[in-house]
Amino acid sequence: MKWKKPISCHLYPIRITKQKNGLEALNYDKWSICKAACKLGDSLKVPVYKFLKDSLTRKYGKEWYKQLEVAASRIDEIKAMGKSK
C-alpha cells in the first residue's frame, strides 16, 4: 500500500474549520515561509485551488471540484465585467 500524507498536510496552505452548522470552511493560511511559492503561482497565474486540485479532489471528490471550477469561472467573469465598465 502506498503511503499518503494526512489530508490536512496535503491541503496546506488551505485549512479546514468545522462550523457549528456542520459545514466546513476552507481558508487560505498565509505564511511568510511560502512567499516564494506564492510569487511563482502569481507569475504563472495558478490559483491556489488549481495548485491543490489533487488534494481537494481527494478530500471532497471529483464532482465537488468540478463545481468549484464552475464557481471560480463565474467569479472571474463577474470580475471581468466590473473591469470593463
C-alpha positions as CSV (number, residue, x, y, z in Angstrom):
1,M,0.0,0.0,0.0
2,K,1.3,3.4,-1.0
3,W,1.6,5.8,1.9
4,K,-0.4,9.0,1.7
5,K,0.3,12.1,3.8
6,P,-2.5,13.2,6.1
7,I,-5.2,15.2,4.3
8,S,-4.5,18.3,6.4
9,C,-0.9,18.3,5.2
10,H,-1.9,17.5,1.6
11,L,-4.3,20.5,1.6
12,Y,-1.8,23.0,3.0
13,P,-2.0,26.1,2.7
14,I,-5.7,25.5,2.9
15,R,-7.0,25.0,6.5
16,I,-10.4,23.4,7.2
17,T,-12.6,24.7,10.0
18,K,-15.7,22.9,11.0
19,Q,-18.6,25.3,11.5
20,K,-21.4,24.9,14.1
21,N,-23.9,24.2,11.4
22,G,-21.9,21.2,10.2
23,L,-20.4,22.8,7.2
24,E,-16.6,23.2,6.6
25,A,-14.9,26.5,5.9
26,L,-11.8,26.4,3.7
27,N,-9.4,29.2,4.4
28,Y,-6.1,30.2,2.9
29,D,-3.3,30.2,5.6
30,K,-0.8,32.9,4.6
31,W,2.6,32.1,5.9
32,S,5.8,34.0,5.1
33,I,7.8,30.8,4.5
34,C,5.6,30.2,1.5
35,K,6.3,33.6,-0.1
36,A,8.4,32.2,-3.0
37,A,5.8,29.6,-3.9
38,C,3.1,32.3,-3.8
39,K,5.1,34.6,-6.1
40,L,5.7,31.7,-8.6
41,G,1.9,30.9,-8.5
42,D,1.1,34.5,-9.2
43,S,3.6,34.7,-12.1
44,L,2.2,31.5,-13.6
45,K,-1.4,32.6,-12.9
46,V,-2.1,29.4,-11.0
47,P,-4.7,30.0,-8.2
48,V,-4.4,28.0,-5.0
49,Y,-7.4,25.8,-5.8
50,K,-5.8,24.7,-9.1
51,F,-2.5,24.0,-7.3
52,L,-4.3,21.9,-4.8
53,K,-6.6,20.0,-7.3
54,D,-5.4,16.6,-6.3
55,S,-5.7,17.2,-2.5
56,L,-9.1,18.9,-2.9
57,T,-10.4,16.1,-5.1
58,R,-9.0,13.6,-2.6
59,K,-11.0,15.3,0.3
60,Y,-14.2,16.2,-1.5
61,G,-14.4,14.3,-4.7
62,K,-14.4,15.0,-8.4
63,E,-17.9,16.4,-8.6
64,W,-17.2,18.9,-5.8
65,Y,-14.0,20.0,-7.6
66,K,-15.9,20.5,-10.9
67,Q,-18.4,22.7,-9.0
68,L,-15.5,24.7,-7.6
69,E,-14.2,25.2,-11.1
70,V,-17.6,26.4,-12.3
71,A,-17.9,28.8,-9.4
72,A,-14.3,30.2,-9.9
73,S,-15.0,30.7,-13.6
74,R,-18.2,32.6,-12.8
75,I,-16.3,34.8,-10.3
76,D,-13.7,35.5,-13.0
77,E,-16.5,36.5,-15.4
78,I,-18.0,38.9,-12.9
79,K,-14.6,40.4,-12.1
80,A,-14.0,40.9,-15.9
81,M,-17.4,42.6,-16.3
82,G,-16.5,45.0,-13.5
83,K,-13.2,45.9,-15.1
84,S,-14.9,46.7,-18.5
85,K,-17.2,49.3,-17.0
